[in-house]
Each structure stands twice: as structure tokens, then as C-alpha cells.
Amino acid sequence: MDALDLARWQFGITTVYHFLFVPLTIGLSVIVACLQTAWHRTGKHEYLQATKFFGKLFLINFAMGVVTGIVQEFQFGMNWSEYSRFVGDVFGAPLAMEALLAFFLESTFIGLWIFGWDKLPRRVHLACIWAAAVGTNLSAYFILAANAWMRHPVGFTVDEETGRARLTDIWAVLSNPHAWSTYLHVVAAAFIVAGLFVVAVSAFKLMRARFHGDTGTPGEAVPAGEPGLFRATLRTGLVVTAIAGVLVSLSGHHQAQLAHEYTPMKLAAAEALWESEEGAGFSLFAVGDVENGRNHINVQIPYLLSFLAGNDPGTEVDGINDVQGQLEEEFGPGDYVPNVAVLYWSFRLMMGLGLAGVALSVLGLWVTRRGRLPERRWMYWAAVLALPAAMAANIFGWILTEMGRQPWVVVGELLTAAGVSPNVDLGEVALSLSVFTFVYGVLAVVEAGLLWRFVKSGPSHLVPPRDSESDTEDDSDTRVPAFVY
């Protein structure tokens, strides 16, 4: 192992860790905004409780996302200075837009939303959470546009004197087909995670109320109104997940078409397709021989891969061996094949775990129709466990995306091996990786502890339940204090 290998591990670990919080931030911001909108329009106390409760969980996650995102940016100057030198002029524009426009928007209005509950006019306060949600999703676009440029670089020239990429067309970078397609796919997947987060929390609270004698603390009372509140949020999360599942499928289909056109090696490696083939099947399970470039076992769905790649079951899909030959002719001798096993199984785990969560949402909508709730405890546990499965699906999706670009850090322009910092040795990378791992471990404990504390205490800790004898159903004029910490 050398500094390059460890630098790649460090960047991968920090990226995966950061991306645990990104989907929740993207999706929960909109869900919380919708809950507050429902409270603003109806004045129902349950919507206020749900807004404050899931808003607090959103804020905990947002804070963790900011901290880990800042560390993520340090990587460029620490271990990847040659990469930063090459892409700095191009990346500067979208990342500056993200920081000055999107992040400023979301962070400013989140602050106003946190402390403005009893100080701002009701509509202005509602506008704050929507502005924060827009900023969060806009931030994702600028970052994904920069990332998409690494897979399909456009709108630039390489300066012959400096050897650096020089931005010539910012609109080409922002309108890159890989950017908006990836954005739709990532944001839809984020809403699956956020929807299943709401489902998991709601199912856990309902399970504690329904099976109180077995799972609750002896003598513990369930606050009035919580079962009804969490049944409503359970249904909300299920609806969000089901709709997002449709969008993920459609955008994923477009991603396959882009891979077929622009990065055929990634598509071929993700399918362990060694030779070009018309009417190629979608592989369900394969055992291959990477060294000799062939499969011993390959169970397929006939013609499906060709349809995904070109909307035609007869589309010819390029194989690994043929693409390797083409790249050698274009860029010279070298190994241009990514880790086939990692791509192949990441693709299947991404799809399998993601579709399992969507299927659970559809089943859950049927089971909870007409005011019903599941009778079996295992159904609630299935809803809880769907959340880590969906988060894992997101992680495997990013592993597929980033590993599928290898051995390039910028496809066709800069090899990963050429992007590493030349003066950073193995010991220095090992030290920083150890420190990051320790800090991230501590942060994970803090995050889990805070989430558990507030999930367990429930919404009554933030907004006391109404006294049914004295309160009216509509509390839209009630003054609401800022968050209790």
C-alpha cells in the first residue's frame, strides 16, 4: 500500500460518512416545510407537534452534515493538490455558487426559522423553512454539477502553459446532462431515505404505544394524541417514499442511457459484460474470471440491459474487453478497467435495497388504509430496518458512481494516480485518516445519542399536548416558543 491507496481510502470514507446526512437533509427539509404548511393552513395541533418534532431531528442531522462537509473539502488541499490544481478554475464557479448562494440561503433561513417561532409573523416564519429547503436542494445541484463534470468534462480548455483546465462556459457545466440527470436521481433517492426516516421513527413510536407492556418502560405512559399523530406521519412517509421510488426508477433509466453513451466502461463493468452484445441481458447473478475476462456463471433477464441502455431490446452494448481496446488506442497502454466486482455488486445492492424500501412503502400504504395499523410487531420492525437499508442503497449508489469513473479522476483528462499530492507520504495520510476516523466515531456516537434522546422523548417534550377540555381544535393563533434544547 502506498500514499495513493490510503488517500483514496480516506476520501472514500469521509465521502460515505458525509453522505449519511446529505439525503436526510435534502428530504427532511421539504417534509418539515410541508408539515408546517399543513399546520399554517389548518391550525391543527398535531401538525404543529409533527413540525417541531421532525424539525428538531432535521436540525441535528443538518448540523452533522455541515461539520462533515467542511472536513470533506479539506481533502482537496491535503491529499489531492494536483487534482485541485488541475480542476480549480472549473470547480471554483459551481462551488462558489453553492457557498455564496445556496448554503448562505439555507443557513441564514434555518437560523431565522429556529429562533423566529414567536418573533416572526406566521407567514414569514413559514417562508423561512421553505427558503431553507430550496437552498438545501439548490446546494445539491451545484455540488452535483461539479461532480458530473468529472465524469463528462465540458465547457473548458486545457491551458498549454500551465496544464490546468480553464473554464470557458459556465452554462455548459451547469447544464451538463450528467448534472441534471444525476440531480434528479440523487434527490429522488434522498426523498426515499427521508421518507423512510419518517416511517421508521413513526413506526417505532407506534410500536412502543401499541405493545407498551412488552417494549416500554414499566409504568411509562404514552402521551395523549401521539398514536394518532404518528399514524398520520407514518402515512406521510410512506407516500413520500412511494412517489420518490417512481422518480428514482425513471431517472435511473436515464442514467443507464448516459452511461451507455458517455461512459460505456462503467456500464459494462456494472453488468460484468465482457464482450459487446446486441440484445444484452440484465445480469441477476454472475461469477466471473476477471483475469481472463469472462464469466463462469451469469443468470440474466434477456434483452433488459439493451432496453435500459437504448430503449430498444436490440441495442448493442459495449463490452469491457472492447472498451479497453478503444481506450488503449485513444490514450495509450494502460489498465482502464475499474474494479468489476465492486461495481457489479454495488449496482445490485443499490437497486435491491432501494427497491425493497419502495416495496415496503407500497405494502405499508395498503396495510394502513382506512385507519388501520399493523397487528404484528415484526411489521413495525421491518419499517424501522428499512431506513438503514435505504441509506446503504444510497451509499452503494455513490460507490458505483465514483468507482465507475476509475482509473480517471477526470474522465479522459486526469488519471487518479496523477491527482494525488506529490509531497504527502504514507505516514502523513495514515495519521490524518486515523484522526478523522476517531473524530467521526465520536460524532457518530453524539449523533445517535441526540437522535435517540429526542425520538424517545417524543413531540410532547417540544410541544405539550392540548387540553381537550379547554383548547379549541384550531390553534393557529397560539404563540409557539423557539426550540427547547
Secondary structure, 3 states (H helix, E strand, C coil): CCHHHHHHHHHHHHHHHHCCCHHHHHHHHHHHHHHHHHHHHHCEHHHHHHHHHHHHHHHHHHHHHHHHHHHHHHHHHHCCHHHHHHHHHHHHHHHHHHHHHHHHHHHHHHHHHHHCCCCCCHHHHHHHHHHHHHHHHHHHHHHHHHHHHHHCCCCEEECCCCCCEEECCHHHHHCCHHHHHHHHHHHHHHHHHHHHHHHHHHHHHHHHHHCHHHHCCCCCCCCCCHHHHHHHHHHHHHHHHHHHHHHHHHHHHHHHHHHHHHCHHHHHHHCCCCCCEECCCEEEEEEEECCCCEEEEEEEECCHHHHHHHCCCCCEECCHHHHHHHHHHHHCCCCCCCCHHHHHHHHHHHHHHHHHHHHHHHHHHHHCHHHCCCCCHHHHHHHHHHHHHHHHHHHHHHHHHHHCCCCEEECCCEEHHHHCCCCCCHHHHHHHHHHHHHHHHHHHHHHHHHHHHHHHHCHHHCCCCCCCCCCCCECCCCCCCCCCC
